[in-house]
């Protein structure tokens, strides 16, 4: 195997059309698909870990994470076979736990999956036409049950488990809403919906028996036990803030639809294609996510609604609205928020909501922000930064900065930083971008658009064009290594321009087909090109002509590069080989083993070669190239790789593909050679800023400073006014509260008097009641004693009756046993006679069978002899026929050979003629284009001459008018100068007076402020004294109340004790009276107070012990985590 190792470092992108494409692993880490990987992304620390897809995978279709967040299931198509792989997320790296690839039932793909609440079972929905729902015990790879969810070929979109019940499953789709229950080894449908079938796009369980379902017509239904309990329609409305923004932006008639990245997954695309063009304006409910207060659902393009449960009613109300914000960098900002929300997910603590859209973007919002923004809709933010939403067509890097430039069919140009993994710049245009190249300094870029080739400055916050070239649909461009030249491809011609004067210094012609790739050698003296015509040319730029060529008509080349010493050219193409070319001849061909290479790059050390394939994988190999299959292959993208590059220091490999993803790879060499190249100069930090921008910013800063000063003065004045108002209010409130306190004191005294009267009345009533209840108690005791005697007599009678019944039943049992033994003897004799009879019949049947067997053997022997004779006759007949056919075949072969030669000669002649015709057509088109462009130039120049003549005449008239005006102004100036002198003489004494007045005002304000502070302090002292006085009064009243309560209690106790003394001669009654006295006057709280202090101390001790145990557990976890990190670092260092 190759000793060159590439490890994925960071991925920029998202696979939008993977079902359930975002899920939380924990509060900080999310999982989403990108390329042919699943990415574990830490939102806070910004690091990524990767779960690579299966080998030879054609793309991921659906994800599912288990409720305990330990397992991740991925549905893929591997070599046209449906596959489900389950990974264990807790291990590092994530390891495969189970792989489902062989099935006993027909399946093309699994479109949706879900884990059961206990994470033991997995349910998966297959795509049409099978449409089977499969229920697995996944640990044992055992199919528990399977059922067909649809028989009409409709698509099913989502499957889920009841969050409280592992046996109940819900499936929704186009015309499908079915609930199944697993029982007795089978899945059985439990609901039978009534009414018109609808296109159910999404659903979610919000309780054990409730499901919310959304449709493509903007309807929400709440089902309980399979029946509709509540429904509502979502109204499509425009937010007020967005409408204000849209008033300032240019109106656009329709949303620009971007091309979808190539993907083998069509199940989720059906979800949107089947809705029909007429329904695009309806607020479709394409995603629903439950949370503790209710649920969130998408409500059309770029809009999410939160619904909360109403306490008084059994329904839900719309509580808040969240929108995708407008993007000012978009080519049409007014339509940038019109994105279909495909998936939503809440964090475990429900603090964060993340959504993914059909334009491969990830947005998030903190739920606390939605509560703050009442009235107006809240807005999402990018989770990371804007990502490409279509195939990446061009990629470039520079030397002086750690930048990556990419362009895409989504009409955007993006500048990434591979050192800190950020998006530096981003801008969208009206035309598709096909190719891009960065100047080595990192300050300029050349981009080939569908209409023109533009050279642009990379400013601090903008990408600004400063020169356009009339090259339509330029598919390849490249700056030279020195940056003084750049090449641009126009069909089959290469134009060479200087970077300083931007002049076209050379046009390289020779290719007859489209040029697919160009490459500069190290010293920029040569340019290498390849094309679909099977030609690889080496151009000498100083002479402007072809120096070497290698033409192979059978191969359409995709990519070309050159070795650092400029001796070897490497080319890859449609013939599934990697070619080494030198001196116009192919030195070696290395097989690609059943794939087509689409890109190739060689390290600057010349010892490492990387190639990209149509399947999205990359291969690394040593140079010189191996003869045998010696390379490392890595899963990278979910589509053909379009561009590859390696940084100047050979540290990072960069790849992009048609799936819209960009991946940076860290390059290692097991031998420790060729990778560690020290940089002599660090990366440049300078950026370009235009003079106009700087002047505008300085002007804005000056205006803002002036505004800040004005606001300070205004705020100080407002504060003084408020202080005065509040002081007056405090005085008024103080007076009001004093009056209220006096009235309350009077009321309190009256209430005390009334309460004392009621206490006396109540005590008398209690005494009467106690006497009455005592008498009633004695009467009840006498009555109960009589009843007990009666019940005892009844019990004695029943006991005698029971003994008699027991004796009778024992006698019956003995009689039954005797009858049973007699019947058993009779049955035994009967069945023995019958058995003897059947035995004799069986012996007779066996004799008949032996006789029939002998007859069968004789018949079989005779038939075999007849068949042997017949076979011999047929064999002779057909051997004769075979000889005749062979002779005819030889004769026809000769005639076929003659015809084949004639056909090949005619075919060659046709090809030569068609090639000539194509060349002539191309030449004709080219000449017509040149003529049209020249005619346009002539018309433009004529218009420009006419405009300039008119401008000169206008300026001459303007000069004459200005001269006359200038003379008048000079006269006026003399008069104004005299008036200014007179006014200055009058102003000076008044300025002195104003200055003196200002000083006096400042002194008065300082004195007023001092008085305010003294008043405030005195008011605080008064308030404090009032509070102390009120506290003292309350304490005194409590003590007086306690004293009166104690006196009343002692008085009642004396009366009760005196009553007890009356029974001194009757011990039993005296004992009861004393017990009643104890229960009445000794409360349980009095007993608890004795041990209360000890209980509090014990609870405090337990609380401190639990706190220390929790701290100890936390420290243990930290130590284990640090040990694990240390071990992984050691392993990485050893590698």
Order of alpha helices (4+ residues) and beta strands (2+ residues): beta-beta-beta-beta-beta-beta-beta-beta-beta-beta-beta-beta-beta-beta-beta-beta-beta-beta-beta-beta-beta-alpha-alpha-beta-beta-beta-beta-beta-beta-beta-alpha-beta-beta-beta-beta-beta-beta-beta-beta-beta-beta-beta-beta-beta-beta-beta-beta-beta-beta-beta-beta-beta-beta-beta-beta-beta-beta-beta-beta-beta-alpha-alpha-alpha
